[in-house]
Amino acid sequence: MSMGAGDSQDDGVWMMASSFTIFTMTAGFGLLESGRVSPKDEVNVMVKNVVDVIFGGLAYWMFGYGFTFGEWLANPFIGIGDYFFDPEREEPMSTDGVAGMAERIHVQSHIFVSFFITLVHSVAGHWVWHKNGIFRAMGVIDSAGCSAVHLVGGISGLVATVYLKPRQHRFKDQRARQISDPTKAILGFLMIWWGWLAFNTSSNYSVSSHQWTEGSRSAVGTIMASVGGGMVTILISRYATRKIEVDMLIDGLLASLVSSTAGCLFYTPWQATLVGAIGSSLALTAYPVLEKAKIDDPVGVIPVHVVGSIWGMISPAIFVCRDFGLPEHKVTNENDLSGLLYGGGVTLLLYQLAALGVIAFFSACSAITILWVSLYQSLYHASTLRLTAREEDEAEKS
């Protein structure tokens, strides 16, 4: 079916509306993160979320889109060309990676990291989204950024929080995981939940020529994953603490959403519910591990984005069926690979694991490099990458 002027207009309106909705996630991330840090750092965290939009947006406009979708000198590893373009979808990319540094980093270093971590996301995005990308050509399934957005951000956040070491009093008293403003954190999560639906459903960039069915499937897959994750999270929280802990509720639901992002387009409702439930369960098991290892993760980057994205990338290799679709518009993936439950063997699983391993390694190496360069840049300006003990106590004025 050929695309007419009306189809093009429909696609344009769809993408504009989705982009505006996705942008509201900025406020959601700010509220969620500021509600989970110490009261003295709430304003700093909000300011740094604004910084993420400004400098992450600049990076994606200048180079990021070209790295992901550039068509000049086509190759499997990085896009070239089409720079200075399409920045509206970058904000969730930079926020994930830098959130793990909350309460411990100077604002100038935060700016530096936010700019360059966006480019790391963009290169990984080329591998899984561009038609010539090495993992897309293999048949890897990542509909809405499970690896390119959440795995990159989660691994970067893990590297950063280990590198910067815990906040001063994190493991010395009972302030460990207390939320300063639960209402603000929950409100922020609800805004992110709303924006997540727009992000996942608009990742095919079109509603014309029956492609609206893909957006509808993604919406159902996303919401049912969060329903499954929410149910399991409440049960686990009630069993473990005899009440519904706000931080567990938020992290469990976010992990279920991350788990849905790779295969939301392909899952049936029961599959999506199960994927979300398993993702939340796995994420909550990370809490005691982080406590024992004394890894300070103020806003839940590691359980949500590392654990959630690992399961999210594995789950399509189990549940995806290549014949899942309407007669007039089959929803298939590259190379028509099916998961283990539908006779596909281990081929898709091996491809998904390969993408996981390579992108995780690339993200870790990139994060280490960015932090080292940021450290030397700070020393050049007679500053430090990390807040001093006095600054951490007083809350640096941004």
N, C-alpha and C positions, 0 to 999 in steps of 0.2 A: 504494500500500500504506500503510495507516494505521500509526502508531507506537503500540505498546502499552507497558505498564509495563516489560516485559522489555527492550524496545529502549532505553528511556530509561536503565535501569540499566546496560545494556551500554555505552552511550555515556559514562555517568558514570565507570565503572570504567576505560574506555579513556583518557579524558582525565586522570584522576587518575594512572594509571600513567605516561602520557606526560609529564605535568608533573613528576613526581618524577625521571624519567630526564633530562629537559631540564635540571633544576636541577643535575645532576652536571656539566654543562658549566662551571659556575662554577669548580669545582676544576680542570677541564681548562684553562680560560683562564688561571687563576692559575699553574699549573705551566708552561704553554707560555711565557707572557710572562716569568715570573721566570727561566726557563732561558735566555732569549735576551738579557737585559740584563746589565749589569756586575754582578759578584758583590756589590758594595757596595749595590746597589739591589734585590736580590732580595726582601728582606722588605718594602720599601716597595711594590713592585709587588703582592705578595700582599695587603697591607693595602688597597691601592686597589681590588683586585678585590672585596674584602668590602664596601668603601664603595659600589661600583657596585650591588651587590645591595640594600643598605639604602636608598640614596637614589634609585636608579633604580626600585626596587620601590615606594617611597613615591610617586614621581611618577606611576607607572602606575596605582597604586591610587587616588590622589586624582583624577587628571585624564586619564591616558593612555587607559584603556579607553573612557572616555566620548568622548574625541576621535575614537577609531577607530570604535566601534560604537554610540555613542549614537543613540537613535531620536527624541528630542524635537526638533522643528523640523528635519525631514529636509532635507538639502541636499547638493550634490555635493562640498563642500569640507571640512567638518569636522563631526564628530559632537558632539551636545550631549545631556547626560543620562547616566544610568547611571554616575556617578562612584563612587569608593570601591569598586572591584570588580576581581576577576580579575587579580592581579599576577604570577602564577607564570611567565608566558612573557616577561617583560620583560628578563630578565638579558642574553641575547645582544644585545639592542638597544643598551643603554648601553655595553657593553664594547667593541664595535667602534669606536665613535667616539672614546673616550678613550684607547684603547691607543696611538694614534699620539703621545701626549704623554709617553710613558714616559721617566723620568729627568730631566724638565725642568720639572715643575710642582708647586707647593705643594699639600698635601693639601686645604686649604680651598677652593682654586680648583678642584681635581679634583671635590670634592663638588658645587660649584655647576654645573659643566659636566655632570656625570653626571645631575643632576636634570633639567636643561632639555633636554639632547639626547634624553632619553627622550620628551619631549613632541613633539619634531620627528619622531621615528620614528612616533609615534602619529597625527599629522596625515597623513603620507604613507601610513600604513596605511589610513586612511579612504578615500583616493583609489583604492586598488587592491583593497580587500577588502570594504568596505561595499557593500550592494546598491545604494545611491544614489550611491556614489563616482564621481567624474567619469571615471576611467580604467576602472573595472570596467564601467560602463555602455557605454563605447566598445567593449569587448571585449578590453582588455589582459589578458594572461596573466601572473600572478605567483602561483603556487600557494603558495609558502612564504616569501616575503619577500625575493626577490632585490633588488627596488628599495626596498621600505619598510624593510628591515632593513640589508642589506649595502651598497647604494648610498649610503643616508643615512650609515651609519657610516663608509664608506670616504671619501666626500667630506669629511665632518666631520674625519676624521683627517688627510686631506691638508691641509686648511685650517689645522688646528692645528699640524701639524709644520712647515709653511712659516712660519706666524706666529711660532712659538716659536724658530725657527732651530735649526741642528744643535747637538748636544752638543759640548762644548769640543774634544775630541780626535777627533771622528768622522772628519774628513777629513785629519788631520795625521799619522797613523801607521797601522800595520797592524792596529790593534784594530777596524777598521771593522765587519766583519760576523762577528766571532768569537762563538760561542755559549758562554756561561759554563758551562752544564750541559746537554749534549746529551741525556743520559738523561732528565732532568726534562722537557725540551721535548718529546721524543718521547712520553713517558708522558702529558703533557698533551694532545698531539694525539690520541692514541688515545681518551682520554676524550671529547674534542670529537667525534670521528668517531662514537662510540657515541651521544652525545646528538643529533647531527645527524640520525641515522635517526629518532629519536623526534620531533624537531621537524618534519621534512618529512612523515612519515607521519601525524601527528596534526593537520595543518593544515586538514583538512576537518571536524574536531571531531565525527566520528561514525563508527561501524562498523555501524550498523543499516541495514536495508533495502538490502542489497547494497553499502552504502558501504564495507564492509571491503575491497572490491576496489580502491577508490581508494588506501587505505593500502598495500595490497600492491603496486600499481603504483608508488607513490611510493618504496617501499622498494627495489624493483628498479632504478628509475631512478636513485636516489641512490647505491646501492652500485656499479652499473655505471659511472656517471660517475667515481667515485673510482678504480675499477679502470683505466679508460682514462687518467685523469689520472696515476695512479701509474706506469703503464708508460712514458708519454711523459716524465715527470719523471726517471725513472731513466736513460732513454736520453740525455736532454739533459745531465744531470749527469755521466754517464760520458764523454760526448763532450767536454764543456767542461773538466772538471777531472780526468778519469781516475779518479774515485771518486764515491761517492754522498755528496754534501754534505747534511748534516742540514737546514740552513736551506732549501735548494732542495727537498728531499724534502717537508718540512712545508708550505712555501708552495705548491708545485705541487699537492699533494693537497687542501689547503684551497681553492685556487682552483677545482679541479674540483668540489668540493662546492658552492661558491657558484654555479658555473655551472649546476648542476643544479636550483637552488631554484625558478626560475621555472616550468620545464616538466616537473619530475620526474613529475608525475601523467600526462602525455600521451606521454612518450617510450617507444618500443620499446627493448629492450636494446641493439641496435646503435646506435640514435640516441643514447642516453644515454652509451654508451662514447665515441662520436665527440665529443659535446658536452664531456665531461670532458677528453678529450685535447686538444682545441683550447683550452679554457679554461686548462689548465695551461701549454701552450706560450706563449700570449699573456702570461700572468702572469710567466713567467720572463724574457721579453724586456724586462720593465720594469726589471729589475735594473740593466743598464748605463745606462739612461736616468736612473734616480734617482741613480746614482753621478756621472754627468756633470753633472747639474743640482744636485748637492750637496744633495739632499733627504734628510734623516736620518729613516729609518723603521725604528725598532729592531725591531719585531715583525712586519713585513711587511703592514701594513694596506693599503697602496696596491696592491701586486701582487695580493693576495688579494681584497680587497673592492671596490676601484674597477675594476680590469681584469676580475676575475671576474664582477662584477655587470653590467658593460656587455655582455660576451659572453652572459652568462646571460639577459639581457632580449632580446637580438637572436635567440638560437637558436630560441625557439618560433616566430618568424616564418618560419623556414626549415623546421622539422621537424614541426610540429604537424599532425595530420590529424584533422578533425572527426569522422570515422567510426571512430576508434580506440576500441573498447569491446566489452564482452560484449553479446550480444543482449538480455539482460534488464535491463541497466543501462548504457546508453551513457555514456561519459565524454566530455562535450562542454564547450566553453567558451562564455562569453557571446557571443551573436550567431553561434555556430557558424562562426567564422573558421578557415580553414586556412592553413598556411604556403606558402612559395614552391614547395616540392617536391611539393605536393599540389594545385596548381591554384588556390591562394588569391590569387594576385597579390601586390601590394605593400601591400594595405590593412592587414593585421595588422602588417607591418613598420613602416609609418608610425605606427600607434598605439603600438607598443612604443617607437619612437624618441621620440615625443612624451612618453611617460611618463618615459623616461630623461632627456630634456633638462629637463623641468619639475622633476622631483624632484631632479636634480643641482643646478640653479640654486637651488631653495628650500633645499636642504641647505647649500650654500655660504653663502648670505646669512644663514641662521639661525646657522651656526657662527661667522661673523664677528661677528654681533651678540652672541652668547653670550660670546665671548672678550673683546670690548670691555667689556661690562658686568662680566664677571669681573675685568678689569683695574682698572676704576674701583672696584669693590667692594674689591679688594685694597689699592689706594692709600688708600681711606677708613680701612682698618684698619692703615695704616702698614706695609704689606707689599708684595710684588710678585707678579705672576702667575707669572713664571718663577723658577726657582731661581737664586740668585747663583752666580758662579763658585766661590766657597768652598763653598757648600752643595752644589753639584753634585759637587765633589771629595770632600767628606766624607760625602755621602749624608745628606740631611735625615732626622732622626729623627721618624717620624710619630707 
